[in-house]
Amino acid sequence: MTTSIPTPPAATPVEPVNAGFPDPALIVSYATVLRYIRHRLNAMLHGQLKPWAQQHKFNYARLIEIKKLEEETQAVLLQRLMTHFQFPTELLRIIVHQSRRHFFMFTSAENVARFKAELNLFDNPPFDAPASAATTTSSPN
């Protein structure tokens, strides 16, 4: 009588401990998103914001608040604006040093790269700096 040796079951892949945690490369802070949204809103010419807000069903007074407030109170509105500007995100609330902080998780690395490129363009425009007063004034002679 021969005895067959049972074969061990196939090894199941071990999931990493943080399998449910989002990819940190896709996460951007509230302050960074706020800076981007402010750039976008401030890029509109004088008098365009109110009609734009009405057309796209945003509360004009809340948009003005965004331009002034520093507290993380407008996360949901920022998320709506990001989606409107073609950056769909998921809002994350994470406790940091015993206070609730908001972060935005992008859907892809490509969207993060495009977002950062646009923000960099706003922060560092490639345009010529205005001429200084010394170079525009004519000499008294």
ChimeraX attribute file (.defattr): number of C-alpha atoms within 10 A of each C-alpha:
attribute: neighborCount
match mode: 1-to-1
recipient: residues
	/A:1	3
	/A:2	4
	/A:3	5
	/A:4	6
	/A:5	6
	/A:6	6
	/A:7	6
	/A:8	6
	/A:9	6
	/A:10	6
	/A:11	6
	/A:12	6
	/A:13	6
	/A:14	6
	/A:15	8
	/A:16	7
	/A:17	7
	/A:18	8
	/A:19	8
	/A:20	8
	/A:21	7
	/A:22	12
	/A:23	13
	/A:24	8
	/A:25	12
	/A:26	17
	/A:27	19
	/A:28	19
	/A:29	13
	/A:30	22
	/A:31	14
	/A:32	14
	/A:33	21
	/A:34	21
	/A:35	15
	/A:36	21
	/A:37	21
	/A:38	17
	/A:39	16
	/A:40	15
	/A:41	17
	/A:42	13
	/A:43	12
	/A:44	11
	/A:45	8
	/A:46	8
	/A:47	8
	/A:48	12
	/A:49	17
	/A:50	15
	/A:51	12
	/A:52	14
	/A:53	15
	/A:54	11
	/A:55	9
	/A:56	10
	/A:57	9
	/A:58	16
	/A:59	12
	/A:60	15
	/A:61	10
	/A:62	13
	/A:63	20
	/A:64	14
	/A:65	12
	/A:66	22
	/A:67	15
	/A:68	10
	/A:69	11
	/A:70	11
	/A:71	10
	/A:72	15
	/A:73	13
	/A:74	17
	/A:75	21
	/A:76	13
	/A:77	15
	/A:78	22
	/A:79	22
	/A:80	14
	/A:81	20
	/A:82	20
	/A:83	13
	/A:84	11
	/A:85	12
	/A:86	10
	/A:87	19
	/A:88	18
	/A:89	22
	/A:90	15
	/A:91	17
	/A:92	18
	/A:93	13
	/A:94	12
	/A:95	10
	/A:96	9
	/A:97	7
	/A:98	7
	/A:99	9
	/A:100	11
	/A:101	15
	/A:102	21
	/A:103	21
	/A:104	22
	/A:105	21
	/A:106	23
	/A:107	14
	/A:108	14
	/A:109	13
	/A:110	11
	/A:111	16
	/A:112	19
	/A:113	14
	/A:114	12
	/A:115	20
	/A:116	16
	/A:117	12
	/A:118	16
	/A:119	19
	/A:120	13
	/A:121	12
	/A:122	15
	/A:123	12
	/A:124	9
	/A:125	11
	/A:126	9
	/A:127	7
	/A:128	6
	/A:129	7
	/A:130	6
	/A:131	8
	/A:132	8
	/A:133	8
	/A:134	8
	/A:135	8
	/A:136	8
	/A:137	8
	/A:138	8
	/A:139	7
	/A:140	4
	/A:141	3
